Amino acid sequence: MNSIIGIWYVDSEDLNSIEMLGNISIEFKANGELIYTIHLEHGEQIIMMIYEIQGNLLISDQPSNPQKEKTKFLITEAGRLELYFGGVKSVFKKSN
Protein backbone atom coordinates (compact mmCIF):
# COMPACT_ATOMS: atom_id res chain seq x y z
CA MET A 1 0.00 0.00 0.00
CA ASN A 2 1.25 3.50 -0.79
CA SER A 3 1.85 5.89 2.08
CA ILE A 4 -0.51 8.75 2.84
CA ILE A 5 2.54 10.89 3.65
CA GLY A 6 3.06 13.63 1.06
CA ILE A 7 1.13 16.33 -0.78
CA TRP A 8 -2.15 15.43 -2.48
CA TYR A 9 -4.11 17.58 -4.95
CA VAL A 10 -7.75 17.22 -5.94
CA ASP A 11 -7.81 14.98 -9.00
CA SER A 12 -8.58 17.18 -12.02
CA GLU A 13 -10.77 14.37 -13.39
CA ASP A 14 -12.97 14.42 -10.26
CA LEU A 15 -15.25 17.28 -11.30
CA ASN A 16 -17.59 16.85 -8.33
CA SER A 17 -14.71 17.32 -5.87
CA ILE A 18 -13.38 20.33 -7.74
CA GLU A 19 -16.84 21.89 -7.65
CA MET A 20 -17.34 21.06 -3.97
CA LEU A 21 -13.83 21.71 -2.61
CA GLY A 22 -12.21 24.02 -5.13
CA ASN A 23 -8.50 23.98 -5.87
CA ILE A 24 -7.06 22.49 -2.70
CA SER A 25 -4.14 20.41 -1.58
CA ILE A 26 -3.60 18.44 1.60
CA GLU A 27 -0.19 17.60 2.97
CA PHE A 28 0.24 14.76 5.42
CA LYS A 29 3.51 14.90 7.35
CA ALA A 30 5.05 11.96 9.17
CA ASN A 31 4.88 13.85 12.49
CA GLY A 32 1.05 14.03 12.41
CA GLU A 33 0.75 17.51 10.93
CA LEU A 34 -1.86 18.08 8.24
CA ILE A 35 -1.69 21.21 6.10
CA TYR A 36 -4.90 22.00 4.21
CA THR A 37 -4.27 24.63 1.53
CA ILE A 38 -6.90 26.44 -0.50
CA HIS A 39 -5.23 27.77 -3.65
CA LEU A 40 -6.87 31.07 -4.57
CA GLU A 41 -6.39 33.34 -7.56
CA HIS A 42 -4.38 35.80 -5.45
CA GLY A 43 -2.66 33.66 -2.83
CA GLU A 44 -3.39 30.78 -0.52
CA GLN A 45 -5.40 30.15 2.60
CA ILE A 46 -3.68 27.63 4.88
CA ILE A 47 -5.33 25.68 7.68
CA MET A 48 -2.98 23.91 10.07
CA MET A 49 -4.36 20.66 11.44
CA ILE A 50 -3.25 17.42 13.04
CA TYR A 51 -4.19 13.87 12.07
CA GLU A 52 -3.90 10.23 13.03
CA ILE A 53 -4.72 7.03 11.20
CA GLN A 54 -6.77 4.24 12.78
CA GLY A 55 -7.26 1.40 10.30
CA ASN A 56 -9.07 2.93 7.33
CA LEU A 57 -10.09 6.04 9.28
CA LEU A 58 -8.38 9.39 9.02
CA ILE A 59 -9.02 11.34 12.22
CA SER A 60 -8.27 15.04 11.84
CA ASP A 61 -8.52 17.98 14.20
CA GLN A 62 -7.89 21.69 13.97
CA PRO A 63 -6.24 22.82 17.24
CA SER A 64 -7.46 26.43 16.81
CA ASN A 65 -11.06 25.15 16.61
CA PRO A 66 -11.03 21.68 18.20
CA GLN A 67 -13.46 19.19 16.71
CA LYS A 68 -12.33 15.74 15.63
CA GLU A 69 -13.54 14.63 12.21
CA LYS A 70 -13.46 11.00 11.10
CA THR A 71 -13.13 10.28 7.39
CA LYS A 72 -12.88 6.88 5.75
CA PHE A 73 -10.04 6.68 3.26
CA LEU A 74 -8.49 4.35 0.72
CA ILE A 75 -5.32 4.51 -1.35
CA THR A 76 -6.18 2.78 -4.61
CA GLU A 77 -3.94 0.49 -6.63
CA ALA A 78 -3.60 3.37 -9.10
CA GLY A 79 -2.13 5.49 -6.29
CA ARG A 80 -5.14 7.77 -5.80
CA LEU A 81 -6.33 8.84 -2.35
CA GLU A 82 -10.08 8.49 -1.92
CA LEU A 83 -11.64 10.29 1.03
CA TYR A 84 -15.22 9.50 2.04
CA PHE A 85 -16.51 12.39 4.15
CA GLY A 86 -20.21 12.44 4.95
CA GLY A 87 -20.76 9.72 2.35
CA VAL A 88 -19.25 11.84 -0.43
CA LYS A 89 -16.12 10.61 -2.21
CA SER A 90 -13.29 12.96 -3.12
CA VAL A 91 -10.30 11.77 -5.15
CA PHE A 92 -6.77 13.15 -4.83
CA LYS A 93 -3.55 12.61 -6.79
CA LYS A 94 -0.18 12.59 -5.04
CA SER A 95 2.36 15.22 -5.98
CA ASN A 96 5.55 13.89 -7.59
N, C-alpha and C positions, 0 to 999 in steps of 0.2 A: 504494500500500500504506500502511496506517496505521502509525504509529510504535509501537514497543514501549514508548517512554518514557511513564511515568505509573503510576498505581496500578490494579492489577487485582484483582478479587475472584472467588472461586470462583463460577461460574455456579449460581444457585439451582436451575436446571433440570437440572443435572448431578449427579444423586443419588449416582452412584458416587464422584465426586470428593469430594463433601461427606462421604460415609461414610469414605473413605480418608484425606482430608486434614484434615477438620474445617473450621471457619470461619477461613480464612486470607486474607491479602492479600499481594501481592507488588508492590513499588514499584521500577521501573527508573528510575534517574536518568541524565541525559545524561553525567555524569562517570564512569560505570562502576560506581556503587554500586548494590547490590541489597539492599533491606530486605524481609525475610521476616517477616511478623507473624502470630502465632497469636492470634486473638481468643478469650479465655477469658471465662467468666462473671464473674470478678472480676479483670479486668485483661488485660494483653497480655504475650506473650513475644515478644521481638524478636531476630532473628538477623541480624547485619550480614554481608553478603557482597559480593563483587565479581563482575562479569560482563563478557563480551565476546560479540559476535556474529560468527560466521563462516558466511556463507551462510545456510542454514536451521538452523544449530546455535547453541544458546545454551550457552555454556561458563561455568559458575559455579564459584566457589570460596569457601570460608569461611576467611579468614586465620587465625582462632584455632584451626582444625583443618583445615590444608590438605589438600585432595583435590579435584581438578578433576572436575566432573561435566559430561557432554555430554548435552544434551536437544534433540531435534528440536522445532521449533516452526513454527507457521503462524498468521498473522493472516488470518482469513476475510474474505470480502466483507461479511459482516454485522458485522464489527468485533470478533469474538471472538478471543481468544488460545487456541490449542490447543497444549498441551505434551504431548509423547510421551516419557515417561520409563520406561525398562524395558518398552517396548511397551504401556504403559497411557496412554490419553488422558485429560487433564484439561482442562476448558474454563473460561475466565475471562472476565469482563466488565470493561470499562474503566470506572473511576470518571468521573463527569462533572465 
